[in-house]
Amino acid sequence: MAHTKAGGTAKNLRDSNPKYLGVKRSDGQKVGIGEVIVRQRGTKILPGKNIGVGHDHTLFARTSGIVHFRTKRKMNFDGRSKSRNIVDVV
């Protein structure tokens, strides 16, 4: 009799892998061509000069240079203004 008694099923034991989002290069750091600067969901940080955008909204450097973060006041569609972060490579 080498049978194992039937156990119940557990429904909440699965978990997804971490996505490692966030800012990868800070203000004033040197970057090369193609280096990832920000991994994000949606465009929380907008692309500026010499910045490319991946299909998953990842911001990367199009040229080598130094990373600069800045803020800019942008208008919403309802007329209110909002401060948005922008990243450049200079």
Rosetta blueprint (number, residue, H / E / L):
1 M L
2 A L
3 H L
4 T L
5 K L
6 A L
7 G L
8 G L
9 T L
10 A L
11 K L
12 N L
13 L L
14 R L
15 D L
16 S L
17 N L
18 P L
19 K L
20 Y L
21 L L
22 G E
23 V E
24 K L
25 R L
26 S L
27 D L
28 G L
29 Q L
30 K E
31 V E
32 G L
33 I L
34 G L
35 E L
36 V E
37 I E
38 V E
39 R E
40 Q L
41 R L
42 G L
43 T L
44 K L
45 I E
46 L E
47 P E
48 G L
49 K L
50 N L
51 I E
52 G E
53 V E
54 G L
55 H L
56 D L
57 H L
58 T L
59 L E
60 F E
61 A E
62 R L
63 T L
64 S L
65 G E
66 I E
67 V E
68 H E
69 F E
70 R E
71 T E
72 K E
73 R E
74 K E
75 M E
76 N L
77 F L
78 D L
79 G L
80 R L
81 S E
82 K E
83 S E
84 R E
85 N E
86 I E
87 V E
88 D E
89 V E
90 V L
